[in-house]
């Protein structure tokens, strides 16, 4: 069961790595040109660069070397910075991880509170909360970020305007990133809660004299949280994609900033590394979530055993 | 992001949105009834009006606004007023004019990308659905691999390879969104493949190509328009995001994302310059989602 999942995950990653490699081959313009940039240019220098970067080998040999490096965790060298990519990423990885973890925590908390408050309060509450969720999901991060910056940083001076200096600088970016996640998760949670409250066990709990709040918090919530677990991969993807924008808005260092700079300067190894890293974490998170699903839900365990 | 369909909630909302009619209405004029049904759904009305305005802005922006490039430096960073409803930007250009003219660029990229995604999605989905087990497995794993990349990052990778500019954005967003459509079409193909009319066509000796084109493709397209409307909202979001990063339309061309990036430097002095184009993006996504869900309910109801 687990072995099969991991096997699928490895195949998906291999296909992803191959696809990105093929895309690189299809890229117009010569790699040597990019590496030379505005530097000295002569046939000898070109030949030397080609040798240094293995560009004179056949594509198949290069592909094998690329896969081999990926397996060893070697992400290659940046064309422009002339440093190993892992060094470039490593320096700023922490900042993005911090942001993502803060935003995910906030998003989940917010959605649980919103769902608990609005469930079972009739059609009116559902309408309001539906509208709020839709607004959260539909408002782009750059708009939310700018409004927050304008109000809380420029007007009220509560938080720093830019950079990555301690907890205070983390608040606004994390809120910006958390809202769309909270919007989607609340929708899923509220549906789960409503479905669970119609189940026989909810009736039993009520018959035992539990108050409605207690039925929701102690019984229905557990069921409603299950579908949320399966969205873990999606949430992670949204966080990384959102971080690209949010880091730009708040002038925060991180993987997103690195990626955008690398895209504009055509530093393909760096872009590739960020993209492959995110795919690897996505696959890991999804696989873990699927496995966790069976652990959290005992019914699935018996189904597998039977 | 906005594309996660929720059948339970849509059905619940549909049931709840039905107007309760306590008194006989047969003798009422038709228009009043229709008017009341619209009034019961303010979101739908607003979304339709906004989409109407967008269509005009794309087809004939001159009807709604003046020259988006006319600079008036003496009047730079002016707050919203009667003369400039959305204020002016750092060059004194009217923000409303630029938002209206920006619709063509922003929506053009999103519509183009959605078309690319739909065409590739249908092609791949039907192929996978009709193909031999192993070919289907290979295609499906390929789609899994593409969707393992967060949408935004995959688009960044494609732009890194293909270069910046609106054309690249269309291709990048289109490819990144393809698996979404391909999955649905593949599942739909599996259903259609077992239908009696397909079996009959095979019995009458229809070739593979003819079978796919005449019998399968028209019948798997059902859910695609609805998906495309909802997906369009997401495409607008990503397109504006990439343009905001400076990878799409280049200044001084009016484009919502680029305007946001432009206005960012003056945020402390003139919030209106970045906020109004941002609101235009939000309203577009909201409208696409509201209309898409409405269409979905309509088609679900008709099929049932």
Boltz contact constraints between the chains, C-beta under 6 A:
constraints:
  - contact:
      token1: [A, 11]
      token2: [B, 141]
      max_distance: 6.0
  - contact:
      token1: [A, 12]
      token2: [B, 144]
      max_distance: 6.0
  - contact:
      token1: [A, 12]
      token2: [B, 145]
      max_distance: 6.0
  - contact:
      token1: [A, 12]
      token2: [B, 148]
      max_distance: 6.0
  - contact:
      token1: [A, 15]
      token2: [B, 141]
      max_distance: 6.0
  - contact:
      token1: [A, 15]
      token2: [B, 142]
      max_distance: 6.0
  - contact:
      token1: [A, 15]
      token2: [B, 145]
      max_distance: 6.0
  - contact:
      token1: [A, 16]
      token2: [B, 145]
      max_distance: 6.0
  - contact:
      token1: [A, 16]
      token2: [B, 148]
      max_distance: 6.0
  - contact:
      token1: [A, 19]
      token2: [B, 145]
      max_distance: 6.0
  - contact:
      token1: [A, 23]
      token2: [B, 161]
      max_distance: 6.0
  - contact:
      token1: [A, 27]
      token2: [B, 161]
      max_distance: 6.0
  - contact:
      token1: [A, 123]
      token2: [B, 16]
      max_distance: 6.0
  - contact:
      token1: [A, 137]
      token2: [B, 2]
      max_distance: 6.0
  - contact:
      token1: [A, 138]
      token2: [B, 282]
      max_distance: 6.0
  - contact:
      token1: [A, 138]
      token2: [B, 285]
      max_distance: 6.0
  - contact:
      token1: [A, 138]
      token2: [B, 286]
      max_distance: 6.0
  - contact:
      token1: [A, 139]
      token2: [B, 282]
      max_distance: 6.0
  - contact:
      token1: [A, 140]
      token2: [B, 237]
      max_distance: 6.0
  - contact:
      token1: [A, 140]
      token2: [B, 281]
      max_distance: 6.0
  - contact:
      token1: [A, 142]
      token2: [B, 244]
      max_distance: 6.0
  - contact:
      token1: [A, 142]
      token2: [B, 260]
      max_distance: 6.0
  - contact:
      token1: [A, 143]
      token2: [B, 278]
      max_distance: 6.0
  - contact:
      token1: [A, 146]
      token2: [B, 267]
      max_distance: 6.0
  - contact:
      token1: [A, 146]
      token2: [B, 274]
      max_distance: 6.0
  - contact:
      token1: [A, 150]
      token2: [B, 267]
      max_distance: 6.0
  - contact:
      token1: [A, 150]
      token2: [B, 271]
      max_distance: 6.0
  - contact:
      token1: [A, 154]
      token2: [B, 268]
      max_distance: 6.0
  - contact:
      token1: [A, 191]
      token2: [B, 8]
      max_distance: 6.0
  - contact:
      token1: [A, 191]
      token2: [B, 9]
      max_distance: 6.0
  - contact:
      token1: [A, 237]
      token2: [B, 150]
      max_distance: 6.0
  - contact:
      token1: [A, 240]
      token2: [B, 150]
      max_distance: 6.0
  - contact:
      token1: [A, 241]
      token2: [B, 150]
      max_distance: 6.0
  - contact:
      token1: [A, 241]
      token2: [B, 151]
      max_distance: 6.0
  - contact:
      token1: [A, 241]
      token2: [B, 152]
      max_distance: 6.0
  - contact:
      token1: [A, 244]
      token2: [B, 152]
      max_distance: 6.0
  - contact:
      token1: [A, 245]
      token2: [B, 241]
      max_distance: 6.0
  - contact:
      token1: [A, 259]
      token2: [B, 156]
      max_distance: 6.0
  - contact:
      token1: [A, 260]
      token2: [B, 245]
      max_distance: 6.0
  - contact:
      token1: [A, 263]
      token2: [B, 156]
      max_distance: 6.0
  - contact:
      token1: [A, 263]
      token2: [B, 159]
      max_distance: 6.0
  - contact:
      token1: [A, 263]
      token2: [B, 160]
      max_distance: 6.0
  - contact:
      token1: [A, 268]
      token2: [B, 160]
      max_distance: 6.0
  - contact:
      token1: [A, 271]
      token2: [B, 157]
      max_distance: 6.0
  - contact:
      token1: [A, 271]
      token2: [B, 160]
      max_distance: 6.0
  - contact:
      token1: [A, 275]
      token2: [B, 149]
      max_distance: 6.0
  - contact:
      token1: [A, 275]
      token2: [B, 153]
      max_distance: 6.0
  - contact:
      token1: [A, 275]
      token2: [B, 157]
      max_distance: 6.0
  - contact:
      token1: [A, 278]
      token2: [B, 150]
      max_distance: 6.0
  - contact:
      token1: [A, 278]
      token2: [B, 153]
      max_distance: 6.0
  - contact:
      token1: [A, 279]
      token2: [B, 148]
      max_distance: 6.0
  - contact:
      token1: [A, 279]
      token2: [B, 149]
      max_distance: 6.0
  - contact:
      token1: [A, 282]
      token2: [B, 148]
      max_distance: 6.0
  - contact:
      token1: [A, 283]
      token2: [B, 148]
      max_distance: 6.0
